[in-house]
């Protein structure tokens, strides 16, 4: 079986800072591998960059399983790639995706709603993913651990100080679609509420929650 190549970038997991470095959180990668199961031949679609929605260079049913991280490319490309994965895979297709309907439930919406609005728009609805894959489909939330080492916004659900570091926000592409004013207001308002204790009054329970179920999901489709 091919090795699950993970999905996002990570930091060192320090609750107060740290320099981001590439790599997955092993617990999220394990969840993907578990969904793939014991298949002997697995196509990791993320190892085929630059193909967009083009036809894959493999015959029908070539692989026992396939997996993909939905990076929020153009929706048409993402859905075309899923249909191609279904064509070349005789078993499960596993998608690590963001459910756009759940994005704005995160506390960041209080401080940078523009960022989460962009994030929600950039991801295809889960119903579109399941329709593209066809067959029997399950969708389950992926628990994000408190010390998650990936660098996406929800990874810091209980460590808000981390998001004050621009380097921690950099891998989250939604931040690049908003202007400097949004980033500056986010920084000012979050710092103020951390100093005053207002963030902890509203969200401090998250510092003690071992996992958080947000918008990260695994979609698994079988023929």
PASEBA-1860 file (N, C-alpha, C; in nm, 3 decimals):
! residues 223
1> XXXXXXXX> 0.084/-0.119/0.000/0.000/0.000/0.000/0.088/0.124/0.000 ~ 0.046/0.226/-0.073/0.123/0.349/-0.072/0.110/0.419/0.062 ~ 0.210/0.498/0.096/0.206/0.574/0.220/0.110/0.690/0.207 ~ 0.028/0.713/0.310/-0.062/0.829/0.307/0.021/0.955/0.315 ~ 0.017/1.039/0.209/0.084/1.165/0.217/-0.014/1.262/0.273 ~ 0.029/1.338/0.372/-0.070/1.410/0.446/-0.111/1.534/0.380 ~ -0.188/1.594/0.454/-0.276/1.682/0.394/-0.243/1.825/0.401 ~ -0.183/1.869/0.506/-0.160/2.012/0.516/-0.018/2.036/0.564
9> XXXXXXXX> 0.010/2.154/0.614/0.139/2.182/0.673/0.125/2.186/0.823 ~ 0.238/2.173/0.894/0.229/2.170/1.039/0.326/2.267/1.103 ~ 0.305/2.288/1.234/0.400/2.360/1.315/0.456/2.264/1.418 ~ 0.538/2.315/1.510/0.594/2.226/1.611/0.496/2.196/1.722 ~ 0.373/2.249/1.716/0.273/2.218/1.815/0.283/2.299/1.941 ~ 0.378/2.390/1.951/0.392/2.472/2.070/0.269/2.557/2.090 ~ 0.214/2.567/2.212/0.094/2.644/2.233/0.115/2.793/2.223 ~ 0.240/2.841/2.223/0.263/2.984/2.223/0.340/3.033/2.102
17> XXXXXXXX> 0.375/2.947/2.010/0.447/2.995/1.893/0.521/2.882/1.826 ~ 0.611/2.917/1.736/0.686/2.815/1.666/0.688/2.844/1.518 ~ 0.788/2.797/1.452/0.802/2.821/1.309/0.739/2.708/1.231 ~ 0.641/2.735/1.143/0.579/2.628/1.067/0.680/2.551/0.982 ~ 0.660/2.422/0.974/0.742/2.341/0.884/0.651/2.239/0.818 ~ 0.688/2.190/0.699/0.597/2.104/0.626/0.577/1.970/0.694 ~ 0.460/1.913/0.673/0.432/1.781/0.724/0.292/1.772/0.779 ~ 0.243/1.649/0.800/0.107/1.629/0.845/0.099/1.611/0.997
25> XXXXXXXX> -0.021/1.620/1.049/-0.045/1.566/1.181/-0.071/1.417/1.163 ~ 0.005/1.335/1.233/-0.002/1.190/1.210/-0.140/1.134/1.240 ~ -0.213/1.197/1.333/-0.345/1.145/1.370/-0.447/1.168/1.259 ~ -0.433/1.279/1.188/-0.521/1.302/1.074/-0.483/1.210/0.958 ~ -0.353/1.195/0.935/-0.307/1.103/0.831/-0.354/0.961/0.861 ~ -0.353/0.924/0.989/-0.398/0.789/1.027/-0.546/0.771/0.997 ~ -0.626/0.875/1.020/-0.769/0.866/0.990/-0.792/0.842/0.842 ~ -0.711/0.908/0.757/-0.722/0.886/0.613/-0.683/0.742/0.579
33> XXXXXXXX> -0.571/0.697/0.636/-0.524/0.561/0.608/-0.627/0.456/0.653 ~ -0.689/0.483/0.766/-0.791/0.390/0.818/-0.910/0.382/0.722 ~ -0.948/0.496/0.665/-1.060/0.497/0.571/-1.024/0.425/0.441 ~ -0.897/0.434/0.401/-0.852/0.361/0.281/-0.859/0.211/0.304 ~ -0.824/0.167/0.425/-0.832/0.025/0.457/-0.711/-0.053/0.410 ~ -0.731/-0.180/0.378/-0.620/-0.271/0.349/-0.591/-0.286/0.200 ~ -0.634/-0.190/0.121/-0.612/-0.198/-0.024/-0.463/-0.212/-0.055 ~ -0.430/-0.291/-0.154/-0.289/-0.314/-0.190/-0.235/-0.204/-0.282
41> XXXXXXXX> -0.318/-0.154/-0.373/-0.273/-0.047/-0.462/-0.360/0.075/-0.438 ~ -0.296/0.185/-0.397/-0.368/0.306/-0.361/-0.313/0.423/-0.442 ~ -0.399/0.492/-0.513/-0.359/0.611/-0.587/-0.372/0.732/-0.496 ~ -0.260/0.798/-0.470/-0.260/0.924/-0.396/-0.267/1.036/-0.499 ~ -0.385/1.093/-0.516/-0.404/1.192/-0.622/-0.317/1.316/-0.602 ~ -0.280/1.344/-0.478/-0.197/1.462/-0.452/-0.054/1.444/-0.503 ~ -0.018/1.322/-0.542/0.114/1.299/-0.600/0.115/1.324/-0.750 ~ 0.000/1.368/-0.804/-0.012/1.395/-0.948/-0.046/1.542/-0.968
49> XXXXXXXX> 0.045/1.633/-0.935/0.015/1.776/-0.945/0.002/1.822/-1.089 ~ -0.071/1.931/-1.108/-0.076/1.996/-1.238/-0.172/1.936/-1.338 ~ -0.245/1.831/-1.298/-0.337/1.770/-1.394/-0.476/1.831/-1.388 ~ -0.505/1.904/-1.279/-0.637/1.967/-1.268/-0.747/1.865/-1.286 ~ -0.842/1.896/-1.372/-0.951/1.803/-1.396/-0.928/1.715/-1.518 ~ -0.804/1.709/-1.567/-0.774/1.631/-1.687/-0.792/1.481/-1.663 ~ -0.807/1.409/-1.770/-0.821/1.264/-1.761/-0.692/1.204/-1.705 ~ -0.706/1.115/-1.610/-0.590/1.050/-1.549/-0.534/0.945/-1.644
57> XXXXXXXX> -0.402/0.926/-1.642/-0.338/0.834/-1.737/-0.342/0.688/-1.690 ~ -0.458/0.643/-1.647/-0.474/0.507/-1.598/-0.603/0.448/-1.653 ~ -0.603/0.315/-1.664/-0.722/0.246/-1.711/-0.830/0.237/-1.606 ~ -0.951/0.201/-1.647/-1.063/0.188/-1.555/-1.031/0.081/-1.450 ~ -1.064/0.112/-1.323/-1.047/0.014/-1.216/-0.904/-0.025/-1.188 ~ -0.809/0.059/-1.223/-0.667/0.024/-1.209/-0.624/0.009/-1.063 ~ -0.685/0.083/-0.971/-0.640/0.084/-0.832/-0.747/0.025/-0.739 ~ -0.698/-0.032/-0.630/-0.791/-0.084/-0.529/-0.857/0.029/-0.450
65> XXXXXXXX> -0.787/0.141/-0.432/-0.841/0.254/-0.357/-0.771/0.381/-0.405 ~ -0.827/0.493/-0.369/-0.767/0.623/-0.404/-0.797/0.722/-0.292 ~ -0.712/0.824/-0.283/-0.735/0.927/-0.181/-0.693/1.061/-0.238 ~ -0.755/1.166/-0.182/-0.726/1.300/-0.229/-0.756/1.400/-0.119 ~ -0.676/1.503/-0.113/-0.705/1.618/-0.029/-0.768/1.724/-0.117 ~ -0.887/1.771/-0.080/-0.950/1.878/-0.157/-0.889/2.010/-0.116 ~ -0.802/2.064/-0.201/-0.730/2.188/-0.172/-0.812/2.312/-0.204 ~ -0.937/2.297/-0.243/-1.021/2.408/-0.287/-0.971/2.473/-0.415
73> XXXXXXXX> -0.945/2.393/-0.519/-0.916/2.452/-0.650/-1.047/2.497/-0.712 ~ -1.045/2.531/-0.841/-1.171/2.561/-0.907/-1.265/2.442/-0.891 ~ -1.390/2.471/-0.857/-1.483/2.363/-0.826/-1.494/2.263/-0.940 ~ -1.495/2.312/-1.063/-1.510/2.222/-1.177/-1.392/2.125/-1.185 ~ -1.271/2.174/-1.157/-1.154/2.088/-1.157/-1.163/1.983/-1.047 ~ -1.204/2.027/-0.928/-1.212/1.935/-0.815/-1.312/1.823/-0.844 ~ -1.427/1.857/-0.896/-1.529/1.756/-0.921/-1.490/1.665/-1.037 ~ -1.424/1.723/-1.139/-1.376/1.640/-1.249/-1.272/1.541/-1.201
81> XXXXXXXX> -1.182/1.586/-1.111/-1.081/1.495/-1.057/-1.147/1.382/-0.977 ~ -1.251/1.412/-0.901/-1.319/1.307/-0.825/-1.383/1.205/-0.919 ~ -1.442/1.251/-1.025/-1.502/1.156/-1.121/-1.395/1.068/-1.184 ~ -1.278/1.126/-1.210/-1.167/1.048/-1.265/-1.116/0.945/-1.163 ~ -1.108/0.987/-1.037/-1.066/0.892/-0.934/-1.164/0.776/-0.924 ~ -1.291/0.807/-0.935/-1.391/0.699/-0.931/-1.372/0.604/-1.049 ~ -1.341/0.660/-1.166/-1.324/0.577/-1.285/-1.208/0.480/-1.271 ~ -1.096/0.525/-1.216/-0.976/0.441/-1.213/-0.966/0.358/-1.085
89> XXXXXXXX> -1.069/0.364/-0.999/-1.062/0.296/-0.870/-1.176/0.197/-0.856 ~ -1.144/0.074/-0.822/-1.248/-0.028/-0.807/-1.302/-0.037/-0.666 ~ -1.231/0.024/-0.569/-1.273/0.021/-0.429/-1.304/0.160/-0.378 ~ -1.270/0.187/-0.252/-1.306/0.316/-0.193/-1.224/0.432/-0.247 ~ -1.290/0.546/-0.263/-1.223/0.674/-0.286/-1.242/0.756/-0.158 ~ -1.131/0.800/-0.102/-1.133/0.871/0.027/-1.092/1.016/0.004 ~ -1.174/1.108/0.050/-1.150/1.250/0.030/-1.141/1.319/0.166 ~ -1.028/1.383/0.193/-1.017/1.469/0.310/-1.059/1.608/0.267
97> XXXXXXXX> -1.169/1.657/0.320/-1.232/1.777/0.266/-1.273/1.872/0.377 ~ -1.308/1.993/0.336/-1.365/2.093/0.425/-1.513/2.108/0.392 ~ -1.596/2.096/0.492/-1.740/2.113/0.473/-1.771/2.263/0.484 ~ -1.802/2.328/0.373/-1.820/2.474/0.379/-1.938/2.517/0.466 ~ -2.034/2.429/0.487/-2.150/2.465/0.569/-2.114/2.474/0.717 ~ -1.995/2.423/0.754/-1.954/2.423/0.895/-1.840/2.519/0.925 ~ -1.790/2.585/0.823/-1.672/2.670/0.839/-1.696/2.784/0.938 ~ -1.811/2.848/0.928/-1.833/2.970/1.005/-1.881/2.944/1.148
105> XXXXXXXX> -1.880/2.818/1.189/-1.908/2.786/1.328/-1.788/2.801/1.419 ~ -1.674/2.834/1.361/-1.548/2.847/1.435/-1.539/2.986/1.497 ~ -1.472/2.997/1.614/-1.466/3.126/1.685/-1.398/3.237/1.604 ~ -1.317/3.200/1.505/-1.250/3.301/1.423/-1.351/3.393/1.354 ~ -1.474/3.345/1.337/-1.575/3.425/1.269/-1.604/3.554/1.346 ~ -1.577/3.557/1.475/-1.596/3.678/1.554/-1.492/3.785/1.520 ~ -1.373/3.742/1.481/-1.261/3.835/1.463/-1.224/3.859/1.317 ~ -1.250/3.763/1.232/-1.216/3.777/1.089/-1.321/3.705/1.005
113> XXXXXXXX> -1.446/3.754/1.008/-1.551/3.685/0.932/-1.523/3.683/0.782 ~ -1.449/3.784/0.735/-1.417/3.788/0.591/-1.332/3.666/0.551 ~ -1.242/3.625/0.638/-1.156/3.510/0.609/-1.239/3.383/0.597 ~ -1.330/3.362/0.692/-1.409/3.240/0.688/-1.513/3.244/0.576 ~ -1.558/3.362/0.540/-1.649/3.372/0.424/-1.576/3.328/0.297 ~ -1.450/3.371/0.283/-1.370/3.327/0.168/-1.350/3.176/0.173 ~ -1.316/3.126/0.290/-1.291/2.982/0.304/-1.415/2.900/0.265 ~ -1.531/2.945/0.310/-1.653/2.871/0.279/-1.683/2.873/0.130
121> XXXXXXXX> -1.655/2.985/0.063/-1.684/2.994/-0.080/-1.590/2.909/-0.163 ~ -1.470/2.884/-0.114/-1.368/2.817/-0.195/-1.383/2.666/-0.200 ~ -1.466/2.611/-0.112/-1.481/2.465/-0.106/-1.615/2.422/-0.163 ~ -1.613/2.314/-0.237/-1.737/2.261/-0.294/-1.826/2.205/-0.184 ~ -1.956/2.222/-0.196/-2.047/2.158/-0.100/-2.025/2.008/-0.096 ~ -2.042/1.951/0.021/-2.021/1.806/0.035/-2.116/1.729/-0.056 ~ -2.237/1.780/-0.075/-2.331/1.711/-0.163/-2.278/1.703/-0.306 ~ -2.202/1.804/-0.349/-2.144/1.800/-0.484/-2.034/1.693/-0.491
129> XXXXXXXX> -1.956/1.680/-0.384/-1.851/1.578/-0.382/-1.912/1.438/-0.388 ~ -2.014/1.415/-0.308/-2.075/1.282/-0.306/-2.144/1.251/-0.439 ~ -2.202/1.352/-0.502/-2.265/1.330/-0.632/-2.161/1.294/-0.738 ~ -2.045/1.359/-0.732/-1.939/1.330/-0.829/-1.885/1.189/-0.811 ~ -1.880/1.142/-0.687/-1.824/1.010/-0.659/-1.926/0.899/-0.684 ~ -2.053/0.925/-0.656/-2.155/0.824/-0.675/-2.141/0.707/-0.578 ~ -2.216/0.601/-0.602/-2.209/0.484/-0.518/-2.261/0.510/-0.378 ~ -2.209/0.434/-0.282/-2.247/0.448/-0.141/-2.143/0.537/-0.072
137> XXXXXXXX> -2.189/0.645/-0.012/-2.098/0.745/0.043/-2.127/0.769/0.190 ~ -2.021/0.777/0.269/-2.033/0.817/0.409/-1.949/0.943/0.431 ~ -1.994/1.026/0.524/-1.923/1.148/0.560/-1.910/1.151/0.711 ~ -1.786/1.166/0.759/-1.769/1.174/0.904/-1.671/1.284/0.940 ~ -1.701/1.348/1.051/-1.616/1.455/1.101/-1.485/1.398/1.153 ~ -1.376/1.472/1.133/-1.246/1.430/1.183/-1.213/1.511/1.308 ~ -1.199/1.446/1.424/-1.163/1.521/1.545/-1.022/1.581/1.532 ~ -1.013/1.709/1.558/-0.885/1.780/1.551/-0.828/1.785/1.692
145> XXXXXXXX> -0.708/1.731/1.716/-0.653/1.729/1.851/-0.606/1.867/1.896 ~ -0.608/1.888/2.026/-0.570/2.017/2.083/-0.428/2.056/2.044 ~ -0.338/1.959/2.036/-0.199/1.988/2.000/-0.172/1.956/1.854 ~ -0.273/1.973/1.770/-0.259/1.942/1.628/-0.138/2.014/1.569 ~ -0.062/1.944/1.488/0.060/2.001/1.431/0.041/2.054/1.290 ~ -0.080/2.041/1.234/-0.106/2.100/1.102/-0.129/2.250/1.117 ~ -0.107/2.323/1.008/-0.128/2.468/1.011/-0.250/2.506/0.929 ~ -0.366/2.486/0.985/-0.489/2.543/0.932/-0.562/2.603/1.051
153> XXXXXXXX> -0.652/2.697/1.025/-0.705/2.780/1.132/-0.765/2.699/1.248 ~ -0.843/2.597/1.217/-0.909/2.522/1.324/-0.811/2.440/1.407 ~ -0.691/2.420/1.355/-0.589/2.349/1.434/-0.553/2.425/1.561 ~ -0.584/2.555/1.563/-0.552/2.639/1.679/-0.677/2.672/1.760 ~ -0.775/2.583/1.756/-0.903/2.613/1.821/-0.886/2.645/1.969 ~ -0.790/2.581/2.035/-0.767/2.606/2.177/-0.638/2.679/2.207 ~ -0.574/2.732/2.101/-0.447/2.805/2.116/-0.454/2.933/2.033 ~ -0.540/3.025/2.072/-0.562/3.143/1.988/-0.438/3.227/1.967
161> XXXXXXXX> -0.346/3.225/2.063/-0.223/3.304/2.049/-0.145/3.266/1.925 ~ -0.156/3.141/1.883/-0.082/3.095/1.766/-0.123/3.172/1.640 ~ -0.251/3.205/1.629/-0.297/3.273/1.508/-0.254/3.419/1.501 ~ -0.194/3.470/1.608/-0.138/3.604/1.603/-0.004/3.605/1.529 ~ 0.053/3.488/1.506/0.178/3.476/1.433/0.147/3.470/1.284 ~ 0.187/3.568/1.204/0.159/3.564/1.060/0.209/3.438/0.993 ~ 0.318/3.381/1.044/0.371/3.258/0.984/0.275/3.142/1.004 ~ 0.199/3.142/1.112/0.102/3.036/1.135/-0.019/3.052/1.044
169> XXXXXXXX> -0.051/3.176/1.007/-0.164/3.200/0.919/-0.128/3.182/0.772 ~ -0.002/3.192/0.739/0.041/3.193/0.599/-0.005/3.071/0.520 ~ 0.004/2.948/0.576/-0.040/2.833/0.496/-0.190/2.833/0.468 ~ -0.270/2.908/0.546/-0.412/2.915/0.521/-0.441/3.013/0.409 ~ -0.467/2.961/0.290/-0.472/3.046/0.172/-0.585/3.147/0.178 ~ -0.689/3.123/0.258/-0.799/3.221/0.264/-0.749/3.356/0.313 ~ -0.645/3.357/0.397/-0.592/3.484/0.446/-0.533/3.567/0.333 ~ -0.487/3.504/0.228/-0.426/3.578/0.117/-0.531/3.646/0.029
177> XXXXXXXX> -0.659/3.615/0.051/-0.766/3.673/-0.029/-0.833/3.792/0.039 ~ -0.783/3.830/0.156/-0.839/3.946/0.225/-0.732/4.055/0.230 ~ -0.775/4.180/0.252/-0.679/4.289/0.248/-0.613/4.310/0.384 ~ -0.516/4.400/0.387/-0.439/4.425/0.508/-0.528/4.473/0.622 ~ -0.632/4.548/0.591/-0.721/4.598/0.696/-0.781/4.483/0.776 ~ -0.825/4.379/0.709/-0.885/4.264/0.777/-0.784/4.199/0.870 ~ -0.662/4.180/0.821/-0.558/4.117/0.904/-0.522/4.206/1.023 ~ -0.513/4.335/1.000/-0.478/4.427/1.109/-0.587/4.433/1.215
185> XXXXXXXX> -0.713/4.436/1.172/-0.823/4.441/1.268/-0.832/4.311/1.346 ~ -0.809/4.200/1.278/-0.806/4.072/1.348/-0.700/4.073/1.457 ~ -0.580/4.113/1.422/-0.469/4.115/1.517/-0.501/4.206/1.636 ~ -0.551/4.325/1.610/-0.581/4.421/1.715/-0.691/4.370/1.808 ~ -0.799/4.321/1.750/-0.915/4.280/1.830/-0.887/4.153/1.911 ~ -0.817/4.056/1.848/-0.788/3.934/1.923/-0.690/3.962/2.037 ~ -0.587/4.042/2.011/-0.493/4.076/2.118/-0.565/4.146/2.234 ~ -0.654/4.237/2.200/-0.725/4.310/2.304/-0.810/4.216/2.389
193> XXXXXXXX> -0.881/4.124/2.325/-0.969/4.036/2.401/-0.892/3.927/2.475 ~ -0.774/3.892/2.427/-0.690/3.800/2.505/-0.638/3.870/2.630 ~ -0.596/3.996/2.615/-0.547/4.071/2.732/-0.658/4.094/2.835 ~ -0.777/4.127/2.788/-0.888/4.157/2.879/-0.951/4.033/2.940 ~ -0.925/3.918/2.879/-0.986/3.793/2.925/-1.118/3.762/2.858 ~ -1.162/3.850/2.766/-1.292/3.827/2.701/-1.291/3.702/2.614 ~ -1.178/3.679/2.544/-1.173/3.555/2.464/-1.193/3.434/2.553 ~ -1.126/3.433/2.667/-1.137/3.316/2.755/-1.276/3.305/2.817
201> XXXXXXXX> -1.341/3.417/2.842/-1.478/3.410/2.892/-1.570/3.344/2.791 ~ -1.549/3.375/2.665/-1.635/3.320/2.560/-1.593/3.180/2.515 ~ -1.462/3.161/2.500/-1.414/3.040/2.434/-1.310/2.962/2.515 ~ -1.284/3.004/2.638/-1.176/2.943/2.716/-1.192/2.794/2.738 ~ -1.315/2.743/2.734/-1.335/2.599/2.750/-1.263/2.519/2.642 ~ -1.237/2.584/2.527/-1.169/2.513/2.419/-1.023/2.483/2.453 ~ -0.966/2.558/2.545/-0.827/2.531/2.585/-0.815/2.396/2.654 ~ -0.926/2.347/2.707/-0.924/2.220/2.781/-0.991/2.107/2.703
209> XXXXXXXX> -1.045/2.137/2.586/-1.111/2.033/2.509/-1.007/1.953/2.431 ~ -1.002/1.820/2.452/-0.895/1.742/2.388/-0.907/1.735/2.236 ~ -1.027/1.742/2.183/-1.045/1.742/2.037/-1.157/1.839/2.002 ~ -1.154/1.883/1.877/-1.256/1.975/1.827/-1.308/1.922/1.694 ~ -1.438/1.914/1.680/-1.498/1.870/1.554/-1.551/1.993/1.482 ~ -1.480/2.033/1.379/-1.516/2.152/1.304/-1.558/2.117/1.163 ~ -1.492/2.177/1.065/-1.532/2.160/0.925/-1.453/2.051/0.852 ~ -1.354/1.992/0.917/-1.272/1.889/0.852/-1.347/1.755/0.853
217> XXXXXXX> -1.365/1.696/0.734/-1.440/1.572/0.722/-1.368/1.476/0.629 ~ -1.403/1.349/0.643/-1.360/1.247/0.547/-1.484/1.197/0.474 ~ -1.477/1.205/0.343/-1.581/1.150/0.256/-1.527/1.020/0.200 ~ -1.601/0.911/0.217/-1.558/0.780/0.168/-1.667/0.723/0.079 ~ -1.632/0.694/-0.045/-1.729/0.645/-0.142/-1.686/0.511/-0.197 ~ -1.779/0.417/-0.200/-1.755/0.287/-0.260/-1.858/0.266/-0.371 ~ -1.821/0.190/-0.475/-1.912/0.172/-0.588/-2.044/0.105/-0.546
END
